[in-house]
């Protein structure tokens, strides 16, 4: 190419650049100056239907509107979410703008913030304006209700119960609106809301004007109407009530019917998504787990033993250390920008899953909500592409470089993610052809996700011709590598062919390897068909029904695409504002009525009034019995779903009398001991074992028994080594108490740890005195003087009694009571009436003499030992100071020949 051609091409590029510059500037100017006529309309329509969610604290986006210059520069400069040095500098500036330690003059000069007074006043004006608009909307809705508009009733109830940021919560207006709307139209959602108010007592808890007593019978009626109309939440609520016997008798089969209906709705929602099903929602988090458990780290079951390795406990420890997910992402991004492909792969997974903690089982298994970050498919794809370029260059001119096995493995896994995104249309346009290319690239290196993706394409005919044989081949290879989704696909193939045993094997394997949704649904379906079959034996039906109900419940709770109440509640709770906390509590109450154990635990944790360490000292404020009763209700329901810490909490509430009926203390303590026994039976709670040990030690709620107390203390130490210090203190106190009881002559064998249980005649302090008093009492109880042996109601000497026989009986009685025989009668006669007293004095003197003699002998043995040790030391000193004797030709000491000379001598 000549120089003139190069100049011409350069000139054309400059002209194109200037034209593009002018077009971008013109478009930005027009868009910035054009009036927005839809803002008011959208705001007014949104206020009456949906609540305003609080801003996500994990979001990196700025809330301020960009200026014309920033919009123009953003067309050319990279954003903070991209890679490169400029993007890194922008992220640093963005972090500095959020710091409060920077002096105000410097921050104002650098443009980190404007005038706080001006900004706050503008914000307050906007807030007042929005509030005025919301009040006008409520007035219009009320006026429409007065005119007879039925739809306005539902909108008014929704705005009152789930208000936007500009309106307060109005429980009374919401209840009467939903109740009237349900009565007039039979709407399922309105029936469900009325049932919620009657079942939970939510208005009474928050001290609103609405005073509505809890009525489980009426709540059951409204829930039934809503569930029959297909309401998803009401079906779950009815299933939970029949499963646990809340307001009705426990009936597993009825619970199975309702939970099966709810699970089928969740499965329909799952299958309505892209190939492979919808993306599962993030798992939800208990508030108590973020604090190390209900009783704190080390004491709670949630943070001890195998549970200590859970991601939520690790996240709680990281948060306690001051770490944030932003810091983690910055560290990963710093290393990824330096070319570390393992960091780039982890970042891609994080942004694809939307969480720092993915769950085991593969891509389809989802992630945990405790490490939630903004999901960004574009950034995830960019990081995956940066890895695959090491193995598959972008252009043909770039030759394939030699890479190690680790890079090839990461590239194959990244190809699986890219192919899945293209197959499902996540962040990119759906393209089956490109998806197949990426899957085939990963299959070369044996990646299991790529095999599974190809299997889905061949099974459903996505971009290729349906080929069941190829699909099964790919599924089988991926399932052999323990991919849960592939094992589910193999199980579904055999399930639809009525090969139940083979399908069940694959579904069980998928559950073990982390499948959280489909495997549970199909196993529940198998057990449900067995339980509903009249020809099935009764014992098999009784075992299949609980399994089916439990698994359908898990499916219905995880497949919450219609209404994710727990995610909304967590988002509100993180904001930290009182109004948002109230909104979070409302959603947790709704979810708790549907049987979500996490919601029940969160409510009980927030309302728990047994956290004060001053209660025993009498300084704590008396708790509200109504609040404690609601907390106890949710602790009990959480405990019924196998939460051991909640089970111990129920025992604590009965022990302290919180939220329970007025009962005598012994009755409450017996119930508390029963709950502690149930927690101990799980063999995982050292705290429950320690509580039972304390109760047996003090005889509270149970019979006092030091042996059982020691057993439970030892079990607590074996269960949790962190309980060493409190257990050692308790055991020391227990042995000291037992020794004190033994020394003072206690008669209860269960309290003595220092003697054999069969030993009735043991020594203790004051034993001689006690024996003396006992014999004196026996002597006083014997007949005196001329009184004889009593006859039939006669206390004197019988007139017809034989004197000789009477003497024989009296002698035999004296021989059995004393410690001497007939030969000692003369000696006893000479001592007269002081015989017993003299014997007691002799025994006391003998005891004292024996004790002194033992002490004297011990002292002499000690002195003799000291004297022998002193003589030995003196002899050793003399031997060291004296020279060895001259023995002539006799070998010296230590020489082996000395023994031969000794024999000759």
C-alpha positions in Angstrom: 0.0 0.0 0.0 1.4 3.4 -1.0 1.7 6.4 1.2 -1.1 8.3 -0.6 -3.5 5.5 0.0 -2.7 5.4 3.7 -3.3 9.2 3.9 -6.6 8.9 2.2 -7.8 6.2 4.5 -6.6 8.2 7.5 -8.6 11.2 6.3 -11.7 9.1 5.8 -11.4 7.7 9.3 -11.1 11.3 10.7 -14.2 12.4 8.8 -16.2 9.4 10.1 -15.1 10.1 13.6 -16.2 13.8 13.4 -19.5 12.8 11.9 -20.1 10.3 14.7 -19.1 12.9 17.3 -21.6 15.4 15.9 -24.4 12.8 15.8 -23.7 11.6 19.4 -23.6 15.2 20.6 -26.9 16.0 18.9 -28.7 13.0 20.2 -27.5 13.7 23.8 -28.6 17.3 23.6 -32.0 16.4 22.2 -32.6 13.7 24.8 -31.5 16.0 27.6 -33.7 18.9 26.6 -36.8 16.9 25.6 -39.5 17.1 28.3 -40.5 13.8 30.0 -44.3 13.7 29.8 -44.7 10.1 31.1 -43.0 10.5 34.5 -46.1 11.8 36.3 -48.4 9.2 34.7 -46.1 6.3 35.6 -45.7 7.6 39.1 -49.4 8.0 39.7 -50.2 4.6 38.3 -47.4 2.9 40.2 -48.3 4.4 43.6 -51.7 2.6 43.6 -50.5 -0.9 42.7 -47.0 -1.7 43.8 -44.9 -0.8 46.8 -41.6 1.1 46.5 -38.7 -1.2 47.2 -35.8 0.2 49.1 -32.6 0.6 47.3 -30.4 -2.5 47.2 -27.3 -1.9 49.4 -25.3 -4.2 47.2 -26.0 -2.2 44.0 -23.1 -0.4 42.4 -25.3 2.0 40.4 -25.6 5.6 41.3 -28.9 7.2 42.0 -28.1 10.6 40.5 -29.1 11.5 37.0 -26.1 11.9 34.6 -25.4 15.3 33.1 -25.0 15.9 29.3 -21.2 15.9 29.6 -21.1 12.7 31.6 -23.5 11.0 29.1 -21.4 12.1 26.2 -18.1 11.0 27.9 -19.8 7.7 28.8 -20.1 6.9 25.1 -16.3 6.9 24.7 -14.9 6.2 28.2 -15.3 2.9 30.0 -17.7 2.5 32.9 -16.6 1.5 36.4 -18.0 -2.0 35.7 -15.6 -2.6 32.8 -11.9 -3.6 32.8 -8.8 -1.5 32.4 -6.9 1.2 34.2 -9.4 3.9 33.5 -12.3 1.8 34.8 -10.2 1.0 37.9 -9.6 4.7 38.5 -13.4 5.4 38.2 -14.1 2.7 40.7 -11.7 4.2 43.2 -13.3 7.7 42.7 -16.7 6.2 43.2 -15.6 4.5 46.5 -14.0 7.8 47.7 -17.3 9.7 47.1 -18.9 7.4 49.7 -16.3 8.0 52.4 -17.1 10.4 55.3 -13.6 10.8 56.6 -12.5 13.1 53.7 -12.6 16.8 54.8 -15.5 18.8 53.4 -13.4 21.5 51.6 -11.4 18.7 49.8 -14.5 16.8 48.9 -16.2 19.9 47.7 -13.2 20.9 45.6 -12.9 17.4 44.1 -16.6 17.3 43.4 -17.2 14.4 45.7 -20.4 16.0 47.1 -22.5 19.1 46.9 -24.1 21.2 49.5 -25.8 19.0 52.0 -28.4 21.5 52.9 -29.4 22.1 49.3 -29.6 18.4 48.5 -31.6 17.6 51.6 -34.1 20.4 51.0 -34.6 19.2 47.4 -35.1 15.7 48.6 -37.7 16.8 51.2 -39.5 18.8 48.6 -39.7 15.8 46.3 -40.8 13.6 49.2 -43.6 16.0 50.1 -44.7 16.2 46.4 -44.9 12.4 46.2 -46.8 12.3 49.4 -49.3 14.8 48.1 -49.8 12.8 45.0 -50.2 9.5 47.0 -52.8 11.1 49.2 -54.8 12.3 46.2 -54.7 8.8 44.8 -56.1 7.3 48.0 -58.8 9.9 48.0 -59.7 9.0 44.4 -59.8 5.3 45.3 -62.1 5.9 48.3 -64.4 8.1 46.2 -64.5 5.3 43.5 -65.4 2.8 46.3 -68.3 5.0 47.4 -69.5 5.1 43.8 -69.6 1.3 43.7 -66.4 0.4 41.9 -65.4 -3.0 43.0 -61.9 -3.0 41.5 -61.1 0.1 43.5 -61.7 -1.9 46.7 -58.9 -4.3 45.9 -56.6 -1.4 44.9 -57.3 0.4 48.1 -56.6 -2.7 50.2 -53.3 -3.3 48.3 -52.2 0.4 48.7 -53.1 0.3 52.4 -51.3 -3.0 53.2 -48.3 -2.6 50.9 -48.0 1.2 50.7 -45.4 3.1 48.7 -42.7 5.1 50.3 -45.0 8.2 50.5 -47.8 6.5 52.5 -48.0 4.9 56.0 -49.3 1.4 56.6 -53.0 1.3 57.4 -54.0 -2.2 58.7 -57.7 -1.3 59.4 -58.4 0.1 56.0 -56.7 -2.8 54.3 -58.7 -5.4 56.3 -62.1 -3.9 55.6 -61.3 -3.3 51.9 -60.2 -6.9 51.4 -63.1 -8.3 53.5 -65.7 -6.4 51.5 -64.0 -7.2 48.2 -63.9 -10.9 49.0 -67.6 -10.8 50.1 -68.7 -9.1 46.9 -66.5 -10.8 44.3 -65.1 -14.0 45.8 -61.6 -13.0 44.8 -59.0 -15.6 45.9 -56.3 -13.0 46.9 -58.8 -11.0 49.0 -59.9 -14.2 50.8 -56.3 -15.1 51.5 -55.6 -11.6 53.0 -58.6 -11.8 55.3 -57.6 -15.3 56.4 -54.1 -13.9 57.2 -55.5 -11.3 59.5 -57.6 -13.8 61.4 -54.8 -16.4 61.7 -51.8 -14.2 62.7 -53.1 -11.4 64.8 -50.7 -9.1 63.0 -52.7 -5.9 63.7 -52.7 -6.6 67.5 -49.0 -7.1 67.5 -48.2 -3.7 65.9 -50.8 -1.9 68.2 -52.8 -0.6 65.3 -56.4 0.5 65.6 -57.6 -2.8 64.3 -58.4 -5.1 67.2 -59.0 -8.5 65.6 -58.8 -11.5 67.8 -57.1 -14.6 66.5 -59.7 -17.0 65.1 -58.2 -20.1 63.5 -61.6 -21.5 62.5 -62.5 -18.4 60.5 -59.0 -18.2 59.0 -59.3 -21.9 57.9 -62.6 -21.0 56.1 -61.2 -18.1 54.2 -58.0 -20.1 53.3 -60.2 -22.9 51.9 -62.1 -20.5 49.7 -58.9 -19.0 48.4 -57.2 -22.3 47.9 -60.1 -23.8 46.0 -59.9 -20.8 43.6 -56.2 -21.6 42.9 -54.4 -19.2 45.2 -50.8 -20.5 45.5 -50.1 -19.1 49.0 -53.4 -20.4 50.4 -52.7 -23.9 49.2 -49.4 -23.8 51.0 -51.1 -22.5 54.1 -53.7 -25.2 54.1 -51.1 -27.9 53.5 -49.1 -26.6 56.4 -52.1 -26.5 58.8 -53.2 -30.0 58.1 -49.6 -31.2 58.3 -49.0 -29.7 61.8 -52.6 -29.8 63.1 -53.1 -26.0 63.4 -56.8 -25.4 63.9 -57.6 -28.9 62.5 -56.7 -32.5 63.2 -53.4 -33.7 61.7 -54.1 -35.4 58.3 -51.2 -36.3 56.1 -53.3 -37.2 53.1 -55.2 -33.8 53.1 -51.8 -32.0 53.5 -50.5 -34.0 50.6 -53.3 -32.9 48.3 -52.8 -29.2 49.0 -49.0 -29.3 48.9 -49.1 -31.3 45.6 -51.3 -28.6 44.1 -48.9 -25.8 45.1 -45.9 -27.8 43.9 -47.5 -28.4 40.5 -47.9 -24.6 40.1 -44.2 -24.1 41.0 -43.2 -26.8 38.5 -45.3 -25.2 35.8 -43.6 -21.9 36.4 -40.2 -23.6 36.2 -40.9 -25.3 32.9 -42.3 -22.1 31.4 -38.8 -20.6 31.3 -35.9 -21.1 28.8 -34.4 -24.5 28.0 -33.4 -26.2 31.2 -36.0 -24.3 33.2 -36.1 -21.0 35.0 -33.2 -19.8 37.1 -33.9 -20.7 40.7 -34.3 -17.9 43.2 -31.5 -17.4 45.7 -31.8 -19.2 49.0 -33.0 -17.2 51.9 -31.2 -16.4 55.2 -32.1 -16.5 58.9 -31.4 -13.4 60.9 -30.2 -15.5 63.8 -27.6 -17.3 61.6 -26.0 -13.9 60.8 -25.3 -13.7 64.6 -23.9 -17.2 64.9 -27.2 -18.8 65.8 -30.0 -18.2 68.3 -27.6 -18.5 71.3 -24.5 -17.0 69.6 -21.5 -18.7 68.1 -20.2 -21.7 69.8 -23.4 -22.4 71.8 -25.9 -22.7 69.0 -26.4 -25.8 66.9 -26.4 -23.6 63.8 -22.7 -22.7 64.3 -21.2 -25.8 65.8 -20.2 -29.2 64.5 -20.8 -29.7 60.8 -23.0 -26.6 60.7 -20.0 -24.4 61.3 -18.9 -24.9 57.7 -22.1 -23.5 56.2 -21.7 -20.5 54.0 -24.0 -18.3 56.1 -21.8 -18.9 59.1 -18.7 -18.0 57.1 -20.4 -14.9 55.9 -21.4 -14.0 59.4 -17.7 -14.4 60.5 -16.6 -12.3 57.6 -19.1 -9.6 58.4 -18.0 -9.6 62.0 -14.4 -9.0 60.9 -15.5 -6.0 58.8 -15.3 -7.5 55.4 -17.8 -6.7 52.7 -18.6 -8.3 49.3 -17.4 -5.1 47.6 -14.0 -5.7 49.1 -14.0 -9.3 47.9 -15.0 -8.3 44.4 -12.4 -5.6 44.2 -9.7 -8.1 45.2 -10.9 -10.6 42.6 -11.2 -7.9 39.9 -7.7 -6.6 40.7 -6.2 -10.0 40.1 -8.3 -10.7 37.1 -7.1 -7.5 35.5 -3.6 -8.7 36.0 -4.3 -11.8 33.9 -5.0 -14.3 36.6 -7.5 -16.6 34.8 -8.6 -18.4 38.0 -9.8 -15.1 39.5 -11.5 -14.2 36.2 -13.3 -17.6 36.2 -14.5 -17.0 39.8 -15.7 -13.5 39.0 -17.6 -14.9 36.0 -19.4 -17.4 38.2 -20.2 -14.8 40.8 -21.8 -12.4 38.3 -23.6 -15.2 36.6 -25.1 -16.7 39.7 -25.6 -13.4 41.5 -23.9 -14.6 44.6 -20.5 -15.1 46.1 -21.6 -18.6 47.4 -22.8 -20.9 44.6 -24.5 -24.1 45.8 -23.0 -27.5 45.0 -24.6 -29.5 42.1 -23.7 -27.4 39.1 -24.9 -24.3 37.4 -28.6 -25.2 37.6 -28.5 -25.6 41.4 -28.5 -21.9 42.0 -26.7 -19.9 44.7 -27.2 -18.8 48.3 -28.7 -15.4 49.1 -26.3 -14.6 52.0 -23.6 -13.6 49.5 -26.0 -11.8 47.0 -24.4 -9.4 44.5 -26.0 -7.8 41.5 -26.4 -10.3 38.7 -24.6 -9.2 35.5 -24.6 -11.6 32.6 -22.6 -9.2 30.4 -19.7 -9.0 32.8 -19.8 -12.7 33.4 -19.7 -13.4 29.7 -16.7 -11.0 29.3 -14.7 -12.8 31.9 -15.5 -16.2 30.5 -14.5 -15.0 27.0 -11.2 -13.7 28.4 -10.4 -17.2 29.6 -11.5 -19.1 26.4 -9.3 -16.9 24.2 -6.2 -18.7 25.7 -7.4 -21.9 24.0 -9.6 -20.7 21.2 -8.3 -17.5 19.6 -10.8 -14.9 18.3 -9.2 -14.6 14.8 -7.5 -17.2 12.6 -4.3 -15.1 12.5 -3.8 -15.7 16.2 -2.2 -19.1 16.6 -3.3 -21.4 19.3 -0.8 -21.1 22.2 0.4 -24.0 24.3 -1.5 -23.9 27.6 -1.3 -26.1 30.6 -4.0 -28.5 31.8 -5.4 -26.1 34.4 -6.0 -23.4 31.7 -7.7 -26.0 29.4 -10.0 -27.1 32.3 -11.0 -23.5 33.1 -11.5 -22.7 29.4 -13.8 -25.8 29.0 -15.9 -24.8 32.0 -16.1 -21.2 30.7 -17.3 -22.6 27.4 -20.1 -24.4 29.3 -21.2 -21.1 30.8 -21.1 -19.3 27.5 -23.0 -22.0 25.7 -25.6 -22.0 28.4 -26.1 -18.3 28.2 -26.5 -18.6 24.4 -28.9 -21.5 24.8 -31.1 -19.7 27.3 -30.7 -16.1 26.0 -29.1 -14.8 29.2 -27.5 -11.5 28.6 -27.2 -12.2 24.9 -29.6 -13.0 22.0 -30.6 -16.7 22.0 -28.6 -18.5 19.4 -28.7 -22.3 19.3 -26.0 -22.6 16.6 -23.4 -20.7 18.6 -24.5 -22.5 21.8 -23.8 -25.9 20.1 -20.3 -24.6 18.9 -19.3 -23.7 22.5 -20.7 -26.9 24.0 -18.7 -28.9 21.4 -15.6 -27.1 22.3 -16.0 -28.0 26.0 -16.9 -31.6 25.2 -13.4 -32.0 23.6 -12.0 -31.6 27.1 -14.8 -33.7 28.8 -16.6 -30.8 30.5 -19.8 -32.1 32.2 -21.8 -28.9 31.7 -21.1 -29.0 28.0 -22.2 -32.6 27.7 -25.4 -31.8 29.6 -26.1 -28.8 27.3 -25.7 -30.9 24.2 -28.0 -33.5 25.7 -30.7 -30.8 26.2 -30.3 -29.6 22.6 -30.6 -33.1 21.2 -33.5 -34.1 23.5 -35.6 -31.0 22.7 -34.4 -30.5 19.1 -33.0 -27.0 19.7 -31.1 -26.0 16.6 -30.5 -29.7 15.8 -32.6 -32.7 14.9 -34.0 -34.6 17.8 -31.8 -37.5 18.6 -32.7 -39.4 21.8 -29.6 -41.7 21.5 -27.2 -38.7 21.4 -29.0 -37.0 24.2 -28.9 -40.0 26.5 -25.2 -40.5 25.6 -24.3 -37.0 26.7 -26.6 -37.1 29.8 -24.9 -40.4 30.8 -21.4 -38.9 30.5 -22.4 -35.9 32.6 -24.2 -37.9 35.1 -21.1 -40.1 35.5 -19.3 -37.0 36.6 -21.9 -36.4 39.4 -23.7 -33.5 37.7 -27.0 -33.2 39.4 -28.9 -31.7 36.4 -27.8 -34.5 34.1 -28.8 -37.1 36.7 -32.2 -35.5 36.8 -32.5 -35.6 33.1 -31.6 -39.3 33.1 -34.2 -39.9 35.8 -36.9 -38.0 33.9 -36.2 -40.2 30.8 -36.8 -43.4 32.8 -39.7 -41.8 34.8 -41.7 -41.1 31.6 -41.0 -44.7 30.5 -42.5 -46.0 33.8 -39.2 -47.4 34.9 -39.7 -46.3 38.5 -36.9 -48.1 40.2 -34.2 -46.8 37.8 -35.7 -43.3 37.8 -35.7 -43.3 41.6 -32.0 -44.3 41.7 -31.1 -41.3 39.5 -33.2 -38.9 41.5 -31.7 -40.0 44.7 -28.2 -39.5 43.3 -29.2 -36.0 42.0 -30.4 -35.1 45.5 -27.2 -36.2 47.1 -25.2 -34.2 44.6 -27.1 -30.9 45.1 -30.3 -30.8 43.0 -32.6 -28.5 45.0 -35.8 -28.6 42.9 -36.6 -31.1 40.2 -35.3 -34.2 41.9 -37.4 -33.4 45.0 -40.5 -33.0 42.8 -40.2 -36.3 41.0 -39.4 -38.3 44.2 -42.4 -36.7 45.9 -44.6 -37.6 42.9 -43.4 -41.3 43.2 -44.2 -41.4 46.9 -47.5 -39.5 46.4 -48.7 -42.1 43.8 -47.8 -44.9 46.2 -49.6 -43.2 49.2 -52.7 -42.5 47.1 -53.0 -46.0 45.7 -55.6 -48.0 47.6 -53.9 -51.2 46.8 -50.7 -50.2 48.6 -50.3 -51.8 52.0 -51.1 -49.5 54.9 -47.6 -49.5 56.4 -46.1 -48.4 53.0 -48.7 -45.7 52.6 -48.0 -44.4 56.1 -44.3 -44.1 55.2 -44.7 -42.6 51.8 -47.1 -39.8 52.7 -44.7 -37.9 55.0 -41.9 -38.1 52.5 -44.2 -36.8 49.7 -45.5 -33.9 51.8 -42.0 -32.9 52.9 -40.6 -32.9 49.4 -43.6 -31.1 47.8 -43.2 -28.5 50.6 -39.6 -27.9 49.6 -40.5 -27.6 45.9 -43.4 -25.1 46.6 -41.2 -23.0 48.9 -38.2 -22.9 46.5 -40.2 -22.2 43.4 -41.4 -18.8 44.5 -41.3 -17.0 41.2 -44.8 -15.6 41.6 -44.2 -13.9 44.9 -40.9 -14.1 46.7 -41.9 -12.7 50.1 -38.7 -13.7 51.9 -36.5 -11.9 49.3 -38.6 -8.7 49.6 -38.5 -8.9 53.4 -34.7 -9.3 53.4 -34.3 -6.3 51.1 -36.5 -4.2 53.3 -34.8 -5.3 56.5 -31.3 -4.4 55.2 -32.3 -0.8 54.6 -32.3 -0.2 58.4 -35.3 2.2 58.5 -38.2 1.6 60.9 -40.8 1.8 58.2 -39.0 -0.7 56.1 -38.6 -3.0 59.1 -42.3 -3.0 59.5 -42.8 -3.9 55.9 -40.3 -6.7 56.3 -42.2 -8.0 59.3 -45.4 -8.0 57.4 -43.9 -10.2 54.6 -42.3 -12.6 57.1 -45.7 -13.0 58.8 -47.3 -13.8 55.5 -44.6 -16.3 54.7 -44.8 -17.9 58.2 -48.5 -18.6 57.6 -47.5 -20.5 54.5 -45.1 -22.7 56.5 -41.7 -21.1 55.7 -39.5 -22.1 58.6 -37.1 -19.2 57.9 -39.9 -16.7 58.3 -41.1 -18.3 61.5 -37.5 -18.2 62.9 -37.0 -14.6 61.9 -40.2 -13.5 63.6 -39.4 -15.3 66.8 -35.9 -14.0 66.8 -37.0 -10.4 66.4 -39.8 -10.7 69.1 -37.7 -12.8 71.4 -37.6 -11.3 74.9 -35.4 -14.0 76.6 -32.2 -12.2 75.6 -31.7 -10.1 78.7 -28.9 -11.3 81.0 -30.4 -9.2 83.8 -33.6 -11.2 84.1 -32.4 -13.4 86.9 -31.1 -10.3 88.8 -34.6 -8.7 88.7 -33.5 -5.6 86.8 -34.9 -6.5 83.4 -38.2 -4.9 82.4 -41.1 -7.3 82.5 -41.9 -8.6 79.0 -45.1 -8.2 77.2 -47.0 -11.4 77.4 -48.8 -10.9 74.1 -45.5 -10.4 72.3 -43.9 -13.3 74.1 -46.9 -15.5 73.2 -46.5 -14.7 69.5 -42.8 -15.3 69.7 -43.4 -18.7 71.5 -45.9 -19.7 68.8 -43.3 -19.1 66.1 -40.5 -20.8 68.1 -42.8 -23.8 68.5 -43.6 -23.9 64.8 -39.9 -23.5 63.9 -39.0 -26.3 66.3 -41.6 -28.6 64.7 -39.6 -28.2 61.4 -36.5 -29.7 63.1 -34.8 -26.6 64.3 -33.0 -27.7 67.4 -32.1 -24.2 68.7 -35.8 -23.3 68.4 -36.7 -26.4 70.4 -34.4 -25.3 73.2 -35.9 -21.8 73.1 -39.4 -23.3 73.6 -38.0 -25.0 76.7 -36.6 -21.7 77.9 -39.9 -19.9 77.5 -41.6 -22.5 79.7 -38.8 -22.4 82.2 -39.0 -18.6 82.6 -42.8 -18.4 82.1 -42.8 -16.3 79.0 -45.9 -16.3 76.8 -47.4 -19.3 78.6 -50.6 -19.7 80.6 -50.5 -19.1 84.4 -49.3 -22.5 85.6 -47.4 -23.5 88.8 -43.7 -23.4 88.4 -43.2 -27.2 88.9 -45.6 -27.8 85.9 -43.8 -25.4 83.7 -40.4 -26.8 84.7 -41.5 -30.3 83.8 -42.6 -29.2 80.4 -39.3 -27.4 79.9 -37.4 -30.6 80.8 -39.5 -32.4 78.2 -38.4 -30.0 75.5 -34.8 -30.3 76.6 -35.0 -34.1 76.5 -36.3 -33.8 72.9 -33.4 -31.6 72.0 -30.9 -34.0 73.6 -32.3 -36.9 71.6 -30.9 -35.2 68.4 -27.4 -35.7 69.8 -26.3 -32.3 68.4 -27.0 -29.7 71.1 -24.5 -29.4 74.0 -26.6 -26.5 75.4 -29.6 -28.8 75.8 -27.5 -31.4 77.5 -26.0 -28.8 79.9 -29.5 -27.5 80.7 -30.7 -31.0 81.6 -27.6 -31.6 83.7 -28.3 -28.4 85.7 -31.9 -29.5 86.2 -30.9 -32.9 87.5 -28.3 -31.4 89.7 -30.8 -29.0 91.4 -33.9 -31.1 91.1 -35.8 -28.6 89.1 -38.5 -30.2 87.0 -37.0 -33.6 87.5 -35.9 -35.8 90.4 -32.6 -34.7 91.8 -29.9 -37.1 90.6 -26.2 -36.3 90.6 -25.4 -39.4 88.5 -27.7 -38.2 85.6 -26.4 -34.7 86.0 -22.8 -35.9 85.6 -23.8 -38.0 82.6 -25.4 -35.0 80.8 -22.5 -32.7 81.6 -20.1 -35.3 80.1 -22.3 -35.7 77.0 -22.2 -31.9 76.5 -18.4 -31.9 76.5 -18.3 -34.9 74.1 -20.7 -33.1 71.7 -19.0 -29.7 71.7 -15.4 -29.3 72.8 -16.0 -25.5 73.1 -18.1 -26.3 76.2 -15.0 -27.4 78.1 -14.9 -24.5 80.5 -18.6 -24.3 81.6 -18.7 -28.1 81.9 -15.6 -28.3 84.0 -17.0 -25.6 86.4 -20.3 -27.5 86.6 -18.6 -30.8 87.3 -16.4 -29.3 90.0 -19.4 -27.8 91.7 -21.3 -31.0 91.3 -18.6 -33.1 93.0 -18.2 -30.5 95.8 -21.9 -30.5 96.5 -21.9 -34.3 96.5 -18.9 -34.4 98.9 -20.7 -31.9 101.2 -23.8 -33.9 101.2 -21.8 -37.1 101.9 -19.9 -35.6 104.8 -23.1 -34.5 106.5 -24.8 -37.9 106.2 -27.2 -37.5 103.4 -29.5 -40.5 102.8 -30.3 -40.0 99.1 -28.1 -42.4 97.2 -28.7 -40.5 93.9 -27.0 -37.4 95.3 -23.8 -39.2 96.4 -20.9 -39.6 94.0 -18.4 -40.8 96.6 -19.7 -44.2 97.7 -21.2 -47.3 96.2 -24.9 -47.2 95.8 -25.2 -50.5 97.7 -23.3 -49.2 100.7 -25.8 -48.5 103.5 -23.4 -48.2 106.4 -21.0 -45.4 105.3 -19.0 -43.1 107.5 -19.8 -39.4 107.7 -19.3 -36.5 110.1 -21.5 -37.0 113.2 -22.1 -40.7 112.5 -21.4 -41.7 116.1 -23.7 -39.0 117.5 -26.4 -40.0 115.1 -26.1 -43.6 116.1 -26.3 -42.6 119.8 -29.4 -40.6 119.3 -31.0 -43.4 117.3 -30.3 -45.9 120.1 -31.6 -43.6 122.7 -34.8 -43.2 120.8 -35.0 -47.0 120.5 -34.4 -47.4 124.2 -37.2 -44.9 125.0 -39.5 -46.8 122.7 -38.9 -50.1 124.6 -41.3 -51.2 127.5 -40.2 -50.0 130.9 -40.5 -51.3 134.5 -43.4 -53.8 135.0 -44.7 -53.4 131.5 -44.7 -56.5 129.5 -45.2 -57.4 125.9 -48.5 -55.9 124.7 -51.3 -58.2 124.0 -54.4 -57.7 121.9 -54.9 -54.0 122.7 -53.5 -54.5 126.3 -50.4 -52.5 127.4 -49.9 -54.3 130.8 -48.9 -57.7 132.0 -51.4 -60.4 131.0 -52.8 -62.3 133.9 -52.7 -65.6 132.1 -49.2 -65.2 130.5 -46.6 -67.8 131.3 -43.7 -66.1 133.2 -41.1 -68.5 132.0 -42.0 -68.0 128.4 -42.1 -64.3 128.9 -38.5 -64.4 130.3 -37.3 -66.4 127.3 -38.8 -64.0 124.8 -37.3 -61.0 126.6 -33.8 -62.6 126.6 -34.0 -63.4 122.9 -35.1 -59.8 122.2 -32.2 -58.4 124.2 -29.7 -60.7 122.4 -30.9 -59.6 119.0 -30.8 -55.9 119.8 -27.4 -55.8 121.5 -23.9 -56.6 120.4 -23.2 -59.2 123.2 -24.3 -62.7 123.9 -25.6 -64.6 127.0 -22.1 -64.8 128.5 -22.1 -61.0 128.9 -25.3 -60.7 130.9 -23.4 -60.7 134.2 -21.2 -57.8 133.0 -24.2 -55.9 131.7 -26.0 -56.5 135.0 -23.1 -55.0 137.0 -23.2 -51.8 134.8 -26.9 -51.3 135.4 -28.8 -48.7 133.4 -25.7 -47.0 132.0 -24.9 -49.8 129.8 -25.9 -48.1 126.5 -24.4 -44.8 127.4 -21.1 -46.3 128.4 -21.0 -48.3 125.2 -21.5 -45.1 123.1 -18.8 -43.3 125.1 -16.4 -46.3 124.5 -17.1 -46.2 120.8 -16.4 -42.5 120.6 -13.2 -42.9 122.5 -12.1 -45.8 120.3 -12.8 -43.8 117.2 -10.7 -40.8 118.5 -8.0 -43.2 119.6 -7.9 -44.9 116.1 -7.8 -41.5 114.3 -4.9 -40.3 116.5 -3.1 -43.6 116.1 -3.4 -43.4 112.3 -2.1 -39.8 112.4 0.9 -40.8 114.6 1.8 -43.8 112.4 1.6 -41.5 109.3 3.8 -38.9 111.0 6.4 -41.6 111.9 6.4 -43.0 108.4 6.9 -39.5 107.0 9.8 -38.7 109.5 11.5 -42.0 108.8 11.4 -41.3 105.0 12.9 -37.9 105.6 15.6 -39.4 107.8 16.5 -42.1 105.2 16.7 -39.5 102.5 19.0 -37.4 104.6 21.3 -40.3 105.3 21.4 -41.2 101.6 22.4 -37.6 100.7 25.2 -37.5 103.3 26.7 -40.8 102.1 26.7 -39.6 98.5 28.4 -36.4 99.6 31.1 -38.3 101.5 31.6 -40.7 98.5 32.2 -37.7 96.2 34.7 -36.1 98.6 36.8 -39.2 99.5 39.5 -40.6 97.0 38.9 -44.1 95.7 40.7 -46.8 97.8 44.0 -48.4 96.6 43.2 -52.0 95.7 46.5 -52.9 94.2 46.2 -55.1 91.2 42.5 -55.4 91.7 40.6 -53.8 88.6 38.9 -50.5 89.3 35.2 -50.1 89.7 33.4 -50.2 86.3 35.9 -52.4 84.6 34.3 -55.7 83.4 37.4 -57.7 84.5 36.5 -56.8 88.1 33.8 -59.5 88.1 36.4 -62.2 87.1 38.8 -61.1 89.9 35.9 -61.2 92.4 35.2 -64.8 91.4 38.8 -65.8 91.8 39.0 -64.1 95.2 
